[in-house]
Amino acid sequence: MRSTSHTIRTRRTVKAAAALLAGALALSLGACGGDDDKSGGTEKSPAEESGSTLALPKLNGTTLEVAAVWTGAEQANFKKVLAEFEKRTGAKVTFVPAQDPIINFLGSKVAGGQPPDVAMLPQPGAIKQAVDKGWAKPLGAEALKEVQKNYSQGWQDIGKIDGKQYGVYYKAANKSLIWYNAKVFENAGAAEPKTWDELLTTAQTVYDSGVTPFSVGGAEGWTLTDWFENVYLSQAGPEKYDQLAKHEIKWTDPSVKAALTTLAQVWGKKDYVAGGAAGALQTDFPASVTQVFTGGDQPKAAMVYEGDFAQVNIGQAGAKVGTDAKVFPFPTVGDTVPVVSGGDAAVILKDSKGAQALATFLASPDAAEIQAKLGGYLSPNKNVDFSVYPNDVQRKIAQSLIKAGDDFRFDMSDQAPQAFGGTPGKGEWKDLQDFLKNPTDVAGIQAKLESDAAAAYGN
C-alpha cells in the first residue's frame, strides 16, 4: 500500500504553501459575500462557454456505471457532471452509491461479476489494492494526455502504481481549516488564532461568553484522524509525518505521544466539545457543521474543524460563507504550518472506450468547472479557471492549492491500508474514537494504534 505515497516523501517544507493559504484566507475573508458569481439566464455547457477543444467520442448506446461513496449535495452535484458527459457523448451513465470501505463494496461487485465501469476511490491505498487485486485498468493514451496536461507532478504520482497511471484525481480537499460562527466570535470578542496556544485562548474566550467552543463529528472516525494529522504534521514535522504514514516509525513513538497529548487539550477539556465525548461520538460530520451555524447567536458550538468541503453543509444550514461562516488555517502547534490534503480519484475497473472517455472527461477542466461552480468542491486540476468558484473564500483556497504545487502532505490515513486508515469501527478510526472517549489514556491508545497498524501494514 505504501508505494503510492512516493510523491509525499518529498522533504520540502510545507511552509510556503501554508503561507499562501494563510495569506489568501486573510485577503478573502474581509470582503467575501455569499455566492457572488452565480449567473442567471440560460446556462451553456462548459464546452460552449470556454471554447473547449476536448475531444470525446460518440457513445450512443453505451451504458456506464460510476460508483462513489458520495451522498447528499455532493452526489447531486457530481451527477450534473455526469449529465454533461452524457450530453456530449450520448452515453448513459448511472451513479452507483457505494459504502465505506469502498474496496469491500467493490469486492462484492467484482465477485458477482458486475463491477462498475469507474470507481471514485478516496484513498491511495485503495488504488493500490484495486491494482493488486487485478481490478484496476491503466489509463489509455487520451486520458493520460489529459492528466499530464492538467495536473502537477505530485497529483499525477499519487495516482500511479509501479509507474503506471491508474488514478485521475478529480476532487481534492484542503483539510487544514477551522470554520467558525462569525456572530459568536463577534459577541465574545474572540480573535482568529494563528498558534495552538492562541486557539486555546480563543476557545476559552468563546466558552466564557456562554457558547461551547468546538463541534466534533466523532461518529465518523475520519474526522478524528484529520485532527490528529494536522497536529502531528505541525508538531513533529514533515519527515516524521512521512515516516509514520509509511509505518517506518511506530505509533508508540514519542512524537505520537506529544500529538495525542496536545489533542487532549481540546478533546479532554470539560465542556469544550459540544455534547461532551458521548455526544460527539453520536454526531456525524454533516451535523457537526450545521450545529455551528444554526441556533442564531447561541449555536451548539462556535467552531468546527474540517476541510473546504464543509461549505456544502454550511449552505445547507442557511449560512453564508464569508459573512455568517468564516474560516482560518489550522493553527501551528510546532514549527510547521500544516497543509494536509485529501482527494478522490477516478479509477477504471472495466476497460472500454466509454470508461476511458469518462476518465478523460474527468481529467479535464470542463468537468471540474461544472462542479466548482456549485460550491463545496476543490479541484487539483491546475487549468480550472478560478473565476468559476462561487465565492472568494473557495476561490482563494483553490488558488493556494494550485500555487502550492507539490508542497503538501496527503492525508496520512488515506495513505494507509484501508484496514487501518479507512474502515469504520476498526483501526485508526476506532482507536481515535476511543481516545476521544478517554483522552487521558495516551499510552493505551498508542499501544492499540501500533498493534492495529502492524497488523495492517504487515511490518
SULQUI-V667888 format. One record per residue. RES is the residue in one small letter. PHI is phi in whole degrees, -180 to 180 (none if undefined). Layout:
# SULQUI-V667888
res = [RES;RES]
phi = [PHI;PHI]
This chain:
# SULQUI-V667888
res = [m;r;s;t;s;h;t;i;r;t;r;r;t;v;k;a;a;a;a;l;l;a;g;a;l;a;l;s;l;g;a;c;g;g;d;d;d;k;s;g;g;t;e;k;s;p;a;e;e;s;g;s;t;l;a;l;p;k;l;n;g;t;t;l;e;v;a;a;v;w;t;g;a;e;q;a;n;f;k;k;v;l;a;e;f;e;k;r;t;g;a;k;v;t;f;v;p;a;q;d;p;i;i;n;f;l;g;s;k;v;a;g;g;q;p;p;d;v;a;m;l;p;q;p;g;a;i;k;q;a;v;d;k;g;w;a;k;p;l;g;a;e;a;l;k;e;v;q;k;n;y;s;q;g;w;q;d;i;g;k;i;d;g;k;q;y;g;v;y;y;k;a;a;n;k;s;l;i;w;y;n;a;k;v;f;e;n;a;g;a;a;e;p;k;t;w;d;e;l;l;t;t;a;q;t;v;y;d;s;g;v;t;p;f;s;v;g;g;a;e;g;w;t;l;t;d;w;f;e;n;v;y;l;s;q;a;g;p;e;k;y;d;q;l;a;k;h;e;i;k;w;t;d;p;s;v;k;a;a;l;t;t;l;a;q;v;w;g;k;k;d;y;v;a;g;g;a;a;g;a;l;q;t;d;f;p;a;s;v;t;q;v;f;t;g;g;d;q;p;k;a;a;m;v;y;e;g;d;f;a;q;v;n;i;g;q;a;g;a;k;v;g;t;d;a;k;v;f;p;f;p;t;v;g;d;t;v;p;v;v;s;g;g;d;a;a;v;i;l;k;d;s;k;g;a;q;a;l;a;t;f;l;a;s;p;d;a;a;e;i;q;a;k;l;g;g;y;l;s;p;n;k;n;v;d;f;s;v;y;p;n;d;v;q;r;k;i;a;q;s;l;i;k;a;g;d;d;f;r;f;d;m;s;d;q;a;p;q;a;f;g;g;t;p;g;k;g;e;w;k;d;l;q;d;f;l;k;n;p;t;d;v;a;g;i;q;a;k;l;e;s;d;a;a;a;a;y;g;n]
phi = [none;-86;-70;-74;-100;-66;-63;-74;-79;-52;-97;-66;-70;-95;-63;-62;-65;-65;-62;-62;-64;-62;-65;-64;-67;-63;-68;-85;-76;-65;-116;-78;-106;-86;-81;-82;-110;-73;-102;-97;84;-76;-83;-102;-70;-56;-63;-70;-71;-101;68;-57;-108;-61;-96;-124;-75;-77;-128;-55;92;-84;-117;-132;-120;-123;-104;-157;-87;-66;-132;56;-63;-62;-66;-61;-69;-66;-63;-69;-67;-63;-64;-68;-63;-59;-62;-80;-112;87;-74;-112;-117;-110;-85;-111;-66;-112;-117;-80;-75;-64;-62;-65;-60;-66;-59;-68;-69;-64;-61;-86;76;-135;-69;-67;-69;-137;-125;-95;-101;-89;-139;-56;-62;-70;-62;-62;-64;-64;-72;-60;-83;80;-83;-79;-117;-65;-69;-79;-61;-69;-65;-62;-61;-68;-63;-64;-78;-111;-126;-65;-60;-62;-72;-66;-69;-63;-94;-101;-130;51;83;-104;-84;-112;-108;-110;-76;-76;-130;-119;-144;-95;-103;-124;-135;-123;-93;-143;-79;-62;-66;-62;-62;-63;-63;-82;73;-88;-110;-68;-85;-112;-121;-62;-61;-67;-62;-65;-66;-61;-61;-66;-62;-65;-60;-65;-83;104;-120;-63;-66;-121;-109;-128;-86;-74;-68;-118;-59;-65;-65;-74;-64;-66;-55;-59;-64;-67;-63;-66;-60;-70;-84;-89;96;-60;-67;-64;-58;-63;-66;-68;-62;-98;58;-84;-122;-87;-72;-88;-61;-57;-66;-72;-57;-63;-67;-65;-63;-66;-57;-64;-67;-102;-64;-99;-79;-58;68;-90;-115;-57;80;67;-60;-62;-68;-63;-72;-104;-104;-81;-59;-56;-66;-63;-83;-64;-73;-82;-117;-127;97;64;-90;-129;-73;-69;-157;-96;-134;-142;-86;176;-74;-57;-66;-62;-60;-60;-72;-62;-62;-66;-83;83;-100;-106;-67;98;-120;-75;-116;-121;-148;-137;-63;-55;-65;-75;-103;-123;-87;-110;-80;-73;-129;-107;-122;-132;179;-123;-112;-80;-129;-83;-107;-124;-72;-159;-59;-67;-64;-65;-65;-65;-61;-61;-63;-68;-84;-96;-62;-55;-69;-62;-68;-62;-77;-60;-63;-87;86;67;-145;-136;-107;-83;-72;-73;-102;-72;-73;-60;-66;-77;-66;-79;-153;-65;-61;-64;-62;-70;-63;-64;-61;-64;-61;-69;-65;-66;59;-101;-86;-152;-122;-77;-41;-64;-66;-72;-83;-79;-55;-60;-61;-99;-109;-149;-124;-57;79;-139;55;-61;-58;-68;-62;-74;-63;-65;-69;-60;-70;-142;-73;-84;-93;-65;-63;-64;-70;-59;-63;-69;-59;-67;-61;-69;-66;-60;-67;-76;-79;77;-139]
